[in-house]
């Protein structure tokens, strides 16, 4: 741009926007399709995910670093979809704390990655109330505790019903189609660290 005899160069501002991954959208839709019916979580299907395919099992298979990267990708996708101004969204540091908290506390109730994705999709849909600000992830983790309590109650109810059914009829053979586990998808492809820019 010319300003009199001077040439003024337009300064390029680096983009700080997070670019959503197509792969995540596919996984999130798969999780919603398999584990939610209407507005209701299909806890029986979620709780049937093998222990090896839940977060503690995935940590054992792929390591803490890979699990951390996966949780960060999921959390970044969630934040990118929030209809909030940037100053009301959590920083990457806060998301990092949340990812670590989820990963460490998953041992308590064998939380799965499917649980986390479904929970975040439900938060974004307003199931746990309208989010006015998420500068810190404290409110989000509180909502996660609410989800976990619902999950625990469902587990207790299913266990009681199963015990009562076994007393009446004996063991029940499972005939429902097994849902596709995220672990199966991980074994089919190479995990790309979505937190770093790719060349090309």
C-alpha positions in Angstrom: 0.0 0.0 0.0 1.4 3.4 -1.0 1.2 6.3 1.4 2.7 9.3 -0.4 6.2 8.3 -1.3 6.4 5.7 1.5 5.5 2.0 1.1 3.5 0.7 4.0 3.5 -3.1 4.5 0.5 -4.7 6.0 1.5 -6.6 9.1 0.4 -10.2 9.0 -1.4 -11.3 12.2 -0.9 -15.0 13.0 -4.2 -16.9 13.4 -4.9 -18.2 16.9 -8.1 -19.9 15.8 -8.3 -23.7 16.4 -8.9 -25.6 13.2 -11.4 -28.4 13.7 -10.4 -31.9 12.7 -12.7 -33.8 10.3 -11.8 -37.0 12.0 -13.1 -35.8 15.3 -16.4 -34.8 13.8 -16.8 -38.4 12.5 -15.9 -39.9 15.9 -18.2 -37.6 17.8 -21.1 -38.5 15.4 -20.3 -42.2 15.8 -20.4 -41.8 19.6 -23.7 -39.9 19.6 -25.2 -42.5 17.3 -24.2 -45.4 19.4 -24.5 -44.1 22.9 -27.4 -41.6 22.9 -31.0 -42.1 22.0 -33.0 -38.8 21.8 -31.8 -36.9 24.8 -31.0 -40.0 26.8 -27.6 -41.6 27.4 -27.5 -45.3 26.6 -25.5 -46.1 29.8 -25.8 -49.9 29.3 -23.9 -49.7 26.0 -21.3 -47.3 27.5 -20.8 -49.5 30.5 -20.3 -52.6 28.3 -17.1 -51.1 26.8 -14.3 -53.4 27.8 -12.0 -52.1 30.6 -9.0 -52.3 28.2 -10.7 -49.9 25.9 -11.4 -47.3 28.6 -9.1 -44.4 29.5 -6.9 -46.4 32.1 -6.6 -49.2 29.6 -5.7 -46.9 26.7 -3.0 -45.3 28.9 -1.5 -48.7 29.5 -1.6 -49.5 25.7 -0.5 -46.2 24.2 1.0 -44.2 27.1 0.1 -41.1 29.1 1.4 -38.7 26.4 -0.9 -40.1 23.7 -3.9 -40.2 26.0 -3.2 -36.6 27.0 -3.0 -35.5 23.3 -6.3 -37.2 22.6 -8.0 -35.5 25.6 -6.6 -32.2 24.6 -7.9 -32.6 21.0 -11.4 -33.5 22.3 -11.4 -30.5 24.7 -10.2 -28.1 22.0 -12.9 -29.3 19.6 -15.5 -28.7 22.4 -14.2 -25.2 23.1 -14.0 -24.3 19.4 -17.7 -25.2 19.0 -18.8 -23.1 22.0 -20.7 -19.9 21.1 -18.7 -17.7 23.4 -16.3 -14.9 22.7 -12.6 -15.7 23.0 -12.2 -13.9 26.3 -14.8 -16.2 27.9 -13.1 -19.4 26.8 -10.4 -21.3 28.7 -6.8 -20.9 27.8 -4.8 -23.9 26.6 -3.2 -24.1 30.0 -6.6 -24.5 31.7 -7.5 -27.1 29.1 -4.3 -28.9 29.9 -5.2 -29.0 33.6 -8.7 -30.4 32.7 -7.1 -33.1 30.5 -4.8 -34.2 33.3 -7.6 -34.1 35.8 -9.8 -36.3 33.6 -7.0 -38.7 32.8 -6.0 -39.2 36.5 -9.5 -39.4 37.8 -10.6 -41.9 35.2 -9.1 -44.7 37.3 -11.8 -44.0 39.9 -14.7 -45.1 37.7 -13.0 -46.4 34.6 -14.2 -43.5 32.5 -14.0 -44.1 28.7 -13.1 -41.6 26.0 -16.6 -42.2 24.6 -17.9 -41.0 28.0 -15.9 -37.8 27.7 -16.9 -37.1 24.1 -20.6 -37.8 24.8 -20.5 -35.6 27.9 -19.0 -32.7 26.0 -21.5 -33.0 23.2 -24.3 -32.9 25.7 -22.8 -29.9 27.5 -22.6 -28.1 24.1 -26.3 -29.0 23.5 -27.2 -27.3 26.8 -28.2 -30.5 28.7 -26.4 -29.3 31.8 -27.5 -25.7 31.5 -26.3 -22.6 29.6 -22.7 -21.8 29.8 -22.1 -18.1 30.2 -18.4 -18.2 30.7 -15.7 -20.9 30.8 -12.6 -18.9 31.6 -11.6 -21.7 33.9 -12.6 -25.3 33.5 -13.9 -25.6 37.1 -17.6 -25.3 36.0 -17.0 -27.9 33.2 -15.4 -30.4 35.7 -18.4 -29.9 38.0 -20.7 -30.8 35.1 -18.6 -33.8 34.5 -19.1 -34.9 38.1 -22.9 -34.6 37.5 -22.6 -36.8 34.4 -20.5 -39.3 36.4 -23.1 -39.4 39.1 -25.8 -40.2 36.5 -23.5 -42.9 35.1 -22.9 -44.4 38.6 -26.6 -44.4 39.3 -27.3 -46.1 36.0 -24.6 -48.7 36.8 -26.1 -49.5 40.2 -29.6 -49.8 38.6 -28.3 -52.1 35.8 -26.4 -54.2 38.4 -29.5 -54.6 40.6 -31.7 -55.5 37.6 -29.1 -58.0 36.3 -28.9 -59.7 39.7 -32.6 -59.9 40.0 -32.9 -61.3 36.5 -30.2 -63.9 37.1 -32.1 -65.1 40.2 -35.3 -65.5 38.1 -33.9 -66.9 34.8 -30.2 -67.6 35.0 -27.5 -66.0 32.8 -28.6 -63.9 29.8 -26.9 -64.3 26.5 -26.0 -60.9 24.8 -27.5 -60.7 21.3 -27.1 -57.0 20.7 -24.5 -55.8 18.2 -21.3 -54.7 19.9 -20.6 -50.9 19.4 -17.5 -49.8 17.7 -14.9 -48.9 20.3 -12.6 -45.8 19.8 -9.7 -48.1 20.6 -10.6 -50.1 17.4 -10.3 -46.9 15.4 -7.0 -46.0 17.0 -5.6 -49.4 15.9 -6.7 -48.8 12.3 -4.8 -45.5 11.8 -1.9 -43.4 12.8 -2.6 -40.8 15.6 -1.8 -37.3 14.4 -0.9 -34.7 17.0 -3.5 -32.1 16.1 -2.0 -29.5 18.6 0.9 -28.8 16.2 0.7 -27.2 12.7 1.5 -29.4 9.8 3.6 -28.3 6.9 2.3 -28.3 3.4 
